[in-house]
Amino acid sequence: MSWSLFRTILVMTVPALISGCVTSATSVSDPVAGFSTVQARTSGAIGKQAVWAQSQGETRALADRTRSLIYKKTIGADTAVQVALLNNRGLQAAYAEVGLSAADVWQETMPVNPTASVSYSSIGIGRIIETAITGNILALMTQSRRVSVADARFRQAQLKAAQETLRVAADTRRAWINAVSAWETVSYLNRSQAAADAASDLAQKLGETGAFSKTGQAREHVFNAELTGETAKARLNARLAKEELTRLMGLWGRDVDYSVPNALPALPKGPKNKSGIEAEALRNRVDLDVAKLELEATAKSYGLTNATRYVNDLQLMGGVEAEREEEEGEKKDVVSGAAELEFTIPIFDTGKARMRKAELSYMRAANLLAEKAVNARSEVRSAYQAYRSNYDIARHYRNSVLPLRAKIEEESVLTYNGMITNTFELLADTRAKITSNILSLNAKREFYLAEVNLGTAIYGGGSGGGSGETEVAAAQETEE
């Protein structure tokens, strides 16, 4: 075999191999740049910046920043949310989906690798070398559509990461509210326990003098015992609530050495007035945008299915054949080309079933989007009603019930000192005041939780909000 013959074969085959491997990486969205979409969609809603750690060094830096925010400190709700955004590993896993989707787009921009074959045979004095390159022409023809579908999935992954960020932030804020409220209840019950202990001792001493009946004594003793049990239960609830907050912030080891305040902030002077709240939710809900992208991606996948309805595998093979022959005692190299087109004949599968599945997948995605829009309107109306009502209830306890209880207690002490009322009435008023204060603390907690729920109804990230299975996967099955 002469060197000139090998050189001829290489010249004809190498360019074909190279042309099938060239890709333009610049057309693919950079996952780091793509994460800016997540930050933009969430920073305005939660007031904090999401961070994606993509290396061990960045992870250690975030851990150090987290420790500086919480270690042996009393943290507020905003700090708790920021720590969760920095340190929640489930959230970091959700951010990785953005990079995976970007890689899928990159993969789709690459042409399908061709198949190369080289054969050598020898018959007598003849030598034959055959080379062939086989490529999927249909994959090249539909590449732009496949890239478009992958790009829609990439944008979908960005919004889903934003939605997960909003969910973690809202859950963390709720956990902080529950933890602080629980410790506020413990603090109040501890103060009430001292009064109950004193009342129980007084009842026992009055009973010893005969001024208090055994029934009255038992009533005060059982109230004290019940209050002791309620205080222990409240302390357990407070510890569990703090543990839930710790879990959402992704803390362990010595990083759990932090504290929360012993009281929720006072009620604001007035509730927020929301006009056009439904339109605001439709503009800002991330789950609605995810559903819109699901519909868009399904429609593009439907178009791809339509393009491959009849022929879903089209192969083109090109090659050269080099043969050494001997004529009249003279050796001669003969090089010839060959081309072959291969495709499936749609005798049995004409693509109707795949088209029907694609159509139904599109209609399903369209109906799910319409349902989400209706539900979003209802959710935001309900959330605002709960927000306003809980504010009115908490304000009622603050402005009406507690002042009246304080007035009753004050008058009871005055009349008791003036020997107008007896001890039994004074103790009964004390017990009633404890109950009213617990109800007031619960009403304040419910208001702040309703405020968080209103935010999730407007921006998304609520429990179960928008967590739907993508329709693209179902439509994509029709291509196979």
RODO-2510 file (C-alpha; in nm, 4 decimals, decimal comma):
residues 480
     n   res          X          Y          Z
     1     m     0,0000     0,0000     0,0000
     2     s     0,1524     0,3274    -0,1091
     3     w     0,1686     0,6344     0,1195
     4     s    -0,0158     0,8374    -0,1442
     5     l    -0,3136     0,6050    -0,1129
     6     f    -0,3295     0,6422     0,2684
     7     r    -0,3011     1,0174     0,2325
     8     t    -0,5937     1,0200    -0,0105
     9     i    -0,8093     0,8268     0,2364
    10     l    -0,7171     1,0557     0,5285
    11     v    -0,7891     1,3695     0,3290
    12     m    -1,1368     1,2431     0,2460
    13     t    -1,2366     1,1050     0,5883
    14     v    -1,0825     1,3367     0,8502
    15     p    -1,2757     1,6515     0,7496
    16     a    -1,5997     1,4567     0,7759
    17     l    -1,5119     1,3417     1,1258
    18     i    -1,4133     1,6906     1,2393
    19     s    -1,7256     1,8544     1,0993
    20     g    -1,9427     1,6288     1,3154
    21     c    -1,7656     1,7245     1,6351
    22     v    -1,7465     2,1026     1,6155
    23     t    -1,9816     2,2919     1,8484
    24     s    -2,0232     2,6491     1,9525
    25     a    -2,0075     2,6744     2,3299
    26     t    -2,0831     3,0436     2,3175
    27     s    -2,4442     2,9690     2,2192
    28     v    -2,5061     2,7880     2,5477
    29     s    -2,6209     2,9818     2,8540
    30     d    -2,3522     2,9899     3,1198
    31     p    -2,4978     2,8273     3,4370
    32     v    -2,3374     3,0937     3,6562
    33     a    -2,4851     3,3686     3,4444
    34     g    -2,8108     3,1748     3,4320
    35     f    -2,8257     3,1743     3,8117
    36     s    -2,8615     3,5518     3,8029
    37     t    -3,2191     3,4917     3,6899
    38     v    -3,2827     3,3028     4,0127
    39     q    -3,1356     3,5871     4,2157
    40     a    -3,3366     3,8491     4,0286
    41     r    -3,6665     3,6651     4,0776
    42     t    -3,6143     3,6103     4,4505
    43     s    -3,4223     3,9077     4,5912
    44     g    -3,7155     4,1479     4,5607
    45     a    -3,9597     3,9073     4,7234
    46     i    -3,7485     3,8020     5,0222
    47     g    -3,5032     4,0882     5,0496
    48     k    -3,2058     3,8501     5,0647
    49     q    -2,9545     3,7224     4,8120
    50     a    -2,9397     3,3603     4,7079
    51     v    -2,5891     3,2158     4,6649
    52     w    -2,4817     2,9087     4,4675
    53     a    -2,1617     2,7399     4,5884
    54     q    -1,9957     2,5478     4,3034
    55     s    -1,6719     2,4393     4,4682
    56     q    -1,5418     2,3192     4,8013
    57     g    -1,3743     2,6533     4,8562
    58     e    -1,6975     2,8425     4,8022
    59     t    -1,8790     2,6011     5,0340
    60     r    -1,6247     2,6628     5,3102
    61     a    -1,6546     3,0373     5,2589
    62     l    -2,0324     3,0171     5,2964
    63     a    -1,9915     2,8058     5,6116
    64     d    -1,7627     3,0693     5,7616
    65     r    -2,0068     3,3441     5,6701
    66     t    -2,2907     3,1454     5,8238
    67     r    -2,1015     3,0962     6,1471
    68     s    -2,0279     3,4670     6,1714
    69     l    -2,4000     3,5420     6,1424
    70     i    -2,5352     3,3054     6,4070
    71     y    -2,2707     3,1618     6,6393
    72     k    -2,3703     3,2439     6,9978
    73     k    -2,6010     3,5209     6,8776
    74     t    -2,9695     3,5992     6,9042
    75     i    -3,0899     3,5976     6,5454
    76     g    -3,3836     3,7722     6,3825
    77     a    -3,6069     3,6450     6,1038
    78     d    -3,4045     3,8116     5,8276
    79     t    -3,0821     3,6585     5,9552
    80     a    -3,2436     3,3145     5,9722
    81     v    -3,3600     3,3460     5,6112
    82     q    -3,0165     3,4577     5,4932
    83     v    -2,8499     3,1653     5,6711
    84     a    -3,0928     2,9228     5,5073
    85     l    -3,0131     3,0683     5,1647
    86     l    -2,6423     3,0252     5,2325
    87     n    -2,6410     2,6898     5,4069
    88     n    -2,9439     2,4800     5,3119
    89     r    -2,7970     2,1873     5,1172
    90     g    -3,1286     2,0909     4,9596
    91     l    -3,1436     2,4394     4,8133
    92     q    -2,7904     2,4022     4,6778
    93     a    -2,8984     2,0751     4,5144
    94     a    -3,1882     2,2596     4,3504
    95     y    -2,9429     2,5168     4,2141
    96     a    -2,7386     2,2354     4,0597
    97     e    -3,0404     2,1577     3,8410
    98     v    -2,9773     2,4895     3,6670
    99     g    -2,6300     2,3739     3,5700
   100     l    -2,7585     2,0333     3,4612
   101     s    -3,0182     2,1945     3,2354
   102     a    -2,7517     2,4220     3,0873
   103     a    -2,5447     2,1130     3,0121
   104     d    -2,8462     1,9611     2,8361
   105     v    -2,8706     2,2692     2,6126
   106     w    -2,4992     2,2411     2,5403
   107     q    -2,5426     1,8756     2,4523
   108     e    -2,8257     1,9514     2,2108
   109     t    -2,6169     2,2128     2,0298
   110     m    -2,3694     1,9425     1,9346
   111     p    -2,4371     1,7461     1,6135
   112     v    -2,4857     1,3747     1,6555
   113     n    -2,1508     1,1991     1,6342
   114     p    -2,1023     1,0212     1,3004
   115     t    -2,0117     0,6531     1,2774
   116     a    -1,6861     0,5733     1,0994
   117     s    -1,5836     0,2359     0,9651
   118     v    -1,2664     0,1132     0,7954
   119     s    -1,2209    -0,2314     0,6428
   120     y    -0,9269    -0,4010     0,4729
   121     s    -0,9327    -0,7126     0,2628
   122     s    -0,6845    -0,9001     0,0469
   123     i    -0,7699    -1,1321    -0,2408
   124     g    -0,4740    -1,2775    -0,4173
   125     i    -0,2582    -0,9908    -0,5230
   126     g    -0,5407    -0,7386    -0,4835
   127     r    -0,5744    -0,5111    -0,1840
   128     i    -0,9004    -0,3296    -0,0924
   129     i    -0,9515    -0,0605     0,1761
   130     e    -1,3010     0,0720     0,2375
   131     t    -1,3931     0,3692     0,4604
   132     a    -1,7401     0,4957     0,5442
   133     i    -1,8905     0,7810     0,7489
   134     t    -2,2537     0,7481     0,8581
   135     g    -2,4460     1,0443     1,0014
   136     n    -2,8022     1,1019     1,1170
   137     i    -2,9325     1,3639     0,8744
   138     l    -3,2694     1,3952     1,0491
   139     a    -3,0984     1,4812     1,3783
   140     l    -2,9148     1,7624     1,2031
   141     m    -3,2349     1,8881     1,0385
   142     t    -3,4233     1,8999     1,3702
   143     q    -3,1348     2,0269     1,5812
   144     s    -3,2661     2,3827     1,6127
   145     r    -3,5991     2,2537     1,7435
   146     r    -3,4319     2,0243     1,9933
   147     v    -3,2149     2,3117     2,1134
   148     s    -3,5274     2,5246     2,1509
   149     v    -3,6944     2,2592     2,3669
   150     a    -3,3813     2,2223     2,5810
   151     d    -3,3606     2,6002     2,6207
   152     a    -3,7202     2,6091     2,7450
   153     r    -3,6302     2,3394     2,9947
   154     f    -3,3285     2,5420     3,1039
   155     r    -3,5428     2,8497     3,1694
   156     q    -3,7867     2,6238     3,3484
   157     a    -3,5082     2,4953     3,5742
   158     q    -3,4150     2,8550     3,6575
   159     l    -3,7691     2,9346     3,7666
   160     k    -3,8017     2,6109     3,9616
   161     a    -3,4827     2,6988     4,1477
   162     a    -3,6304     3,0420     4,2191
   163     q    -3,9492     2,8783     4,3408
   164     e    -3,7536     2,6490     4,5718
   165     t    -3,5649     2,9518     4,7050
   166     l    -3,8916     3,1263     4,7874
   167     r    -4,0244     2,8119     4,9548
   168     v    -3,7190     2,7663     5,1758
   169     a    -3,7226     3,1361     5,2698
   170     a    -4,0938     3,1241     5,3595
   171     d    -4,0593     2,7995     5,5562
   172     t    -3,7619     2,9427     5,7455
   173     r    -3,9511     3,2598     5,8327
   174     r    -4,2470     3,0526     5,9529
   175     a    -4,0165     2,8339     6,1608
   176     w    -3,8603     3,1437     6,3171
   177     i    -4,2046     3,2833     6,4033
   178     n    -4,3126     2,9526     6,5563
   179     a    -3,9912     2,9224     6,7578
   180     v    -4,0050     3,2772     6,8926
   181     s    -4,3758     3,2488     6,9709
   182     a    -4,3186     2,9202     7,1507
   183     w    -4,0454     3,0694     7,3697
   184     e    -4,2645     3,3744     7,4347
   185     t    -4,5348     3,1403     7,5616
   186     v    -4,2807     2,9609     7,7815
   187     s    -4,1634     3,2932     7,9220
   188     y    -4,5163     3,4013     8,0070
   189     l    -4,6083     3,0644     8,1590
   190     n    -4,2969     3,0780     8,3765
   191     r    -4,4146     3,4123     8,5147
   192     s    -4,7652     3,2759     8,5605
   193     q    -4,6268     2,9693     8,7350
   194     a    -4,4883     3,1879     9,0131
   195     a    -4,8324     3,3411     9,0682
   196     a    -4,9960     2,9971     9,0600
   197     d    -4,7464     2,8638     9,3162
   198     a    -4,8233     3,1547     9,5450
   199     a    -5,1990     3,1017     9,5044
   200     s    -5,1628     2,7309     9,5822
   201     d    -4,9593     2,8050     9,8972
   202     l    -5,2127     3,0670    10,0036
   203     a    -5,5009     2,8260     9,9539
   204     q    -5,3234     2,5662    10,1664
   205     k    -5,2591     2,8139    10,4486
   206     l    -5,6166     2,9415    10,4412
   207     g    -5,7351     2,5843    10,4501
   208     e    -5,5304     2,5174    10,7598
   209     t    -5,7083     2,8061    10,9350
   210     g    -6,0470     2,6850    10,8174
   211     a    -6,1074     2,9922    10,5990
   212     f    -6,0864     2,7935    10,2725
   213     s    -6,2821     2,4804    10,1864
   214     k    -6,1159     2,1621    10,0720
   215     t    -6,2862     2,2030     9,7355
   216     g    -6,1387     2,5479     9,6961
   217     q    -5,7962     2,4223     9,7961
   218     a    -5,8167     2,1357     9,5484
   219     r    -5,9232     2,3781     9,2743
   220     e    -5,6129     2,5917     9,3271
   221     h    -5,3827     2,2920     9,3590
   222     v    -5,5076     2,1326     9,0372
   223     f    -5,4766     2,4619     8,8519
   224     n    -5,1162     2,4867     8,9648
   225     a    -5,0482     2,1259     8,8624
   226     e    -5,2104     2,1736     8,5228
   227     l    -5,0146     2,4915     8,4665
   228     t    -4,6936     2,3050     8,5488
   229     g    -4,7800     2,0444     8,2866
   230     e    -4,8674     2,3120     8,0299
   231     t    -4,5381     2,4887     8,0948
   232     a    -4,3419     2,1670     8,0408
   233     k    -4,5347     2,1001     7,7198
   234     a    -4,4751     2,4557     7,5990
   235     r    -4,1034     2,4192     7,6688
   236     l    -4,0941     2,0981     7,4628
   237     n    -4,2795     2,2676     7,1775
   238     a    -4,0320     2,5555     7,1889
   239     r    -3,7347     2,3208     7,1650
   240     l    -3,8904     2,1315     6,8749
   241     a    -3,9759     2,4563     6,6972
   242     k    -3,6188     2,5760     6,7310
   243     e    -3,4954     2,2414     6,6010
   244     e    -3,7116     2,2801     6,2910
   245     l    -3,5565     2,6220     6,2356
   246     t    -3,2112     2,4717     6,2801
   247     r    -3,2884     2,2038     6,0241
   248     l    -3,4069     2,4548     5,7634
   249     m    -3,0916     2,6606     5,8144
   250     g    -2,8840     2,3454     5,7597
   251     l    -2,6976     2,3766     6,0903
   252     w    -2,5287     2,1095     6,2971
   253     g    -2,2459     2,0704     6,5486
   254     r    -2,1397     2,3851     6,7260
   255     d    -2,3290     2,5994     6,4777
   256     v    -2,6552     2,5195     6,6590
   257     d    -2,5374     2,7358     6,9491
   258     y    -2,7622     3,0299     6,8697
   259     s    -3,0708     3,1859     7,0280
   260     v    -3,3973     3,3395     6,9174
   261     p    -3,5784     3,6290     7,0866
   262     n    -3,8233     3,5576     7,3657
   263     a    -4,1024     3,7621     7,2090
   264     l    -4,2415     3,8404     6,8674
   265     p    -4,2403     4,2048     6,7560
   266     a    -4,5390     4,4150     6,8519
   267     l    -4,8225     4,4345     6,6030
   268     p    -4,7788     4,7003     6,3331
   269     k    -4,9906     5,0133     6,3543
   270     g    -5,2099     4,8927     6,0719
   271     p    -5,2390     4,6180     5,8097
   272     k    -5,1123     4,6528     5,4561
   273     n    -5,3742     4,7657     5,2093
   274     k    -5,3538     4,5621     4,8914
   275     s    -5,5365     4,6855     4,5843
   276     g    -5,5222     4,4808     4,2659
   277     i    -5,3744     4,1919     4,4578
   278     e    -5,4912     3,9320     4,2052
   279     a    -5,3164     4,1083     3,9187
   280     e    -5,0030     4,1395     4,1321
   281     a    -5,0052     3,7644     4,1961
   282     l    -5,0520     3,6856     3,8267
   283     r    -4,7536     3,9068     3,7450
   284     n    -4,5219     3,7697     4,0122
   285     r    -4,6113     3,4068     4,0778
   286     v    -4,3110     3,1955     3,9819
   287     d    -4,5163     2,8767     3,9579
   288     l    -4,7336     3,0370     3,6906
   289     d    -4,4242     3,1239     3,4879
   290     v    -4,3044     2,7634     3,5270
   291     a    -4,6387     2,6406     3,3952
   292     k    -4,6143     2,8836     3,1018
   293     l    -4,2733     2,7437     3,0137
   294     e    -4,4099     2,3910     3,0436
   295     l    -4,6726     2,4850     2,7879
   296     e    -4,4101     2,6485     2,5647
   297     a    -4,1769     2,3507     2,5839
   298     t    -4,4629     2,1096     2,5182
   299     a    -4,5655     2,3113     2,2129
   300     k    -4,2092     2,3047     2,0803
   301     s    -4,1860     1,9332     2,1474
   302     y    -4,5134     1,8944     1,9598
   303     g    -4,3576     2,0752     1,6641
   304     l    -4,0575     1,8436     1,6780
   305     t    -4,2884     1,5438     1,6783
   306     n    -4,4703     1,6840     1,3768
   307     a    -4,1389     1,7276     1,1943
   308     t    -4,0495     1,3624     1,2536
   309     r    -4,3996     1,2266     1,2077
   310     y    -4,3306     1,0003     0,9101
   311     v    -3,9551     0,9523     0,9239
   312     n    -3,7852     0,9419     1,2615
   313     d    -3,4521     0,7955     1,1542
   314     l    -3,2730     0,9137     0,8408
   315     q    -2,9148     0,7964     0,7942
   316     l    -2,6738     0,9121     0,5236
   317     m    -2,3586     0,7120     0,4609
   318     g    -2,0671     0,8375     0,2536
   319     g    -1,7346     0,6700     0,1981
   320     v    -1,4475     0,5836    -0,0316
   321     e    -1,3083     0,2582    -0,1586
   322     a    -0,9400     0,2208    -0,2455
   323     e    -0,8424    -0,0867    -0,4490
   324     r    -0,5056    -0,1968    -0,5912
   325     e    -0,5356    -0,3818    -0,9164
   326     e    -0,2845    -0,5297    -1,1580
   327     e    -0,3450    -0,4994    -1,5271
   328     e    -0,0996    -0,6267    -1,7880
   329     g     0,1720    -0,6579    -1,5268
   330     e     0,1222    -0,3022    -1,3996
   331     k    -0,0071    -0,2223    -1,0455
   332     k    -0,2727     0,0474    -1,0299
   333     d    -0,4533     0,2182    -0,7345
   334     v    -0,8237     0,2867    -0,7981
   335     v    -1,0168     0,5142    -0,5581
   336     s    -1,3963     0,5409    -0,5874
   337     g    -1,6679     0,7101    -0,3782
   338     a    -1,9997     0,5779    -0,2551
   339     a    -2,3129     0,7226    -0,0906
   340     e    -2,6100     0,5486     0,0701
   341     l    -2,9346     0,6830     0,2223
   342     e    -3,1161     0,4737     0,4819
   343     f    -3,4580     0,5417     0,6419
   344     t    -3,7531     0,3608     0,7916
   345     i    -4,0515     0,3046     0,5642
   346     p    -4,3685     0,4138     0,7563
   347     i    -4,5852     0,1203     0,6500
   348     f    -4,7202     0,0313     0,9944
   349     d    -4,6350     0,3324     1,2138
   350     t    -4,7424     0,6446     1,0262
   351     g    -4,6902     0,8686     1,3285
   352     k    -5,0602     0,9197     1,4050
   353     a    -5,0312     0,7749     1,7551
   354     r    -4,7306     0,9919     1,8354
   355     m    -4,9095     1,3003     1,7048
   356     r    -5,2162     1,2221     1,9131
   357     k    -5,0055     1,1841     2,2273
   358     a    -4,8334     1,5142     2,1530
   359     e    -5,1667     1,6914     2,1018
   360     l    -5,3085     1,5540     2,4272
   361     s    -4,9894     1,6472     2,6165
   362     y    -5,0220     2,0026     2,4898
   363     m    -5,3886     2,0237     2,5903
   364     r    -5,3066     1,8850     2,9323
   365     a    -5,0357     2,1478     2,9849
   366     a    -5,2733     2,4229     2,8679
   367     n    -5,5462     2,3124     3,1085
   368     l    -5,3014     2,2850     3,3990
   369     l    -5,1839     2,6399     3,3316
   370     a    -5,5420     2,7674     3,3284
   371     e    -5,6116     2,5830     3,6528
   372     k    -5,3035     2,7294     3,8182
   373     a    -5,4111     3,0807     3,7190
   374     v    -5,7580     3,0291     3,8706
   375     n    -5,6089     2,8780     4,1852
   376     a    -5,3581     3,1614     4,2195
   377     r    -5,6369     3,4186     4,2189
   378     s    -5,8260     3,2259     4,4844
   379     e    -5,5161     3,1639     4,6969
   380     v    -5,4175     3,5289     4,7071
   381     r    -5,7722     3,6363     4,7972
   382     s    -5,7847     3,3796     5,0773
   383     a    -5,4393     3,4765     5,2006
   384     y    -5,5317     3,8437     5,2180
   385     q    -5,8568     3,7704     5,3993
   386     a    -5,6653     3,5606     5,6527
   387     y    -5,4056     3,8356     5,6885
   388     r    -5,6637     4,1081     5,7567
   389     s    -5,8767     3,8922     5,9847
   390     n    -5,5833     3,7715     6,1926
   391     y    -5,4640     4,1289     6,2312
   392     d    -5,8071     4,2376     6,3518
   393     i    -5,8224     3,9455     6,5960
   394     a    -5,4747     4,0117     6,7353
   395     r    -5,5493     4,3836     6,7641
   396     h    -5,8770     4,3042     6,9440
   397     y    -5,6904     4,1050     7,2078
   398     r    -5,4254     4,3762     7,2389
   399     n    -5,6636     4,6755     7,2548
   400     s    -5,9705     4,5283     7,4225
   401     v    -5,9309     4,1947     7,5981
   402     l    -5,5960     4,2430     7,7713
   403     p    -5,6699     4,5988     7,8955
   404     l    -5,9994     4,4748     8,0403
   405     r    -5,8275     4,1821     8,2096
   406     a    -5,5668     4,4178     8,3537
   407     k    -5,8432     4,6479     8,4765
   408     i    -6,0278     4,3575     8,6374
   409     e    -5,7128     4,2414     8,8140
   410     e    -5,6355     4,5936     8,9325
   411     e    -5,9875     4,6405     9,0714
   412     s    -5,9813     4,2962     9,2304
   413     v    -5,6628     4,3807     9,4172
   414     l    -5,8120     4,7095     9,5396
   415     t    -6,1354     4,5496     9,6553
   416     y    -5,9450     4,2619     9,8121
   417     n    -5,7263     4,5033    10,0063
   418     g    -6,0430     4,6841    10,1139
   419     m    -6,1880     4,3489    10,2218
   420     i    -6,4800     4,3952     9,9793
   421     t    -6,4069     4,0806     9,7748
   422     n    -6,2644     3,7513     9,8957
   423     t    -5,9585     3,5521     9,7992
   424     f    -6,1530     3,3154     9,5746
   425     e    -6,2534     3,5910     9,3322
   426     l    -5,8994     3,7288     9,3192
   427     l    -5,7549     3,3874     9,2272
   428     a    -6,0253     3,3273     8,9676
   429     d    -5,9455     3,6586     8,8004
   430     t    -5,5764     3,5648     8,7931
   431     r    -5,6533     3,2341     8,6204
   432     a    -5,8731     3,4080     8,3615
   433     k    -5,6011     3,6632     8,2882
   434     i    -5,3497     3,3846     8,2145
   435     t    -5,5882     3,2281     7,9645
   436     s    -5,6502     3,5609     7,7895
   437     n    -5,2801     3,6316     7,7590
   438     i    -5,2140     3,2905     7,6021
   439     l    -5,4932     3,3537     7,3502
   440     s    -5,3418     3,6939     7,2713
   441     l    -4,9975     3,5433     7,2101
   442     n    -5,1476     3,2824     6,9780
   443     a    -5,3388     3,5503     6,7857
   444     k    -5,0199     3,7493     6,7341
   445     r    -4,8387     3,4420     6,6064
   446     e    -5,1212     3,3635     6,3630
   447     f    -5,1049     3,7162     6,2250
   448     y    -4,7330     3,6948     6,1477
   449     l    -4,7791     3,3515     5,9898
   450     a    -5,0633     3,4922     5,7780
   451     e    -4,8300     3,7719     5,6669
   452     v    -4,5774     3,5137     5,5416
   453     n    -4,8542     3,3204     5,3666
   454     l    -4,9672     3,6376     5,1921
   455     g    -4,6173     3,6845     5,0523
   456     t    -4,6067     3,3286     4,9197
   457     a    -4,9498     3,3748     4,7622
   458     i    -4,8198     3,6788     4,5726
   459     y    -4,4747     3,5563     4,4722
   460     g    -4,5000     3,1781     4,4976
   461     g    -4,3050     2,9305     4,7033
   462     g    -4,5945     2,8151     4,9195
   463     s    -4,6364     2,4523     5,0161
   464     g    -4,7665     2,2660     4,7160
   465     g    -4,7770     2,5804     4,5057
   466     g    -4,6843     2,5071     4,1492
   467     s    -4,5110     2,1781     4,2187
   468     g    -4,6363     1,9997     3,9123
   469     e    -4,4864     1,7388     3,6857
   470     t    -4,3614     1,8841     3,3623
   471     e    -4,5545     1,8042     3,0502
   472     v    -4,2470     1,8143     2,8296
   473     a    -4,1363     1,4665     2,9298
   474     a    -4,4696     1,3218     2,8207
   475     a    -4,4545     1,5024     2,4885
   476     q    -4,0912     1,4081     2,4391
   477     e    -4,1842     1,0397     2,4574
   478     t    -4,3613     1,0814     2,1261
   479     e    -4,0297     1,1397     1,9523
   480     e    -3,8914     0,8024     2,0484
***
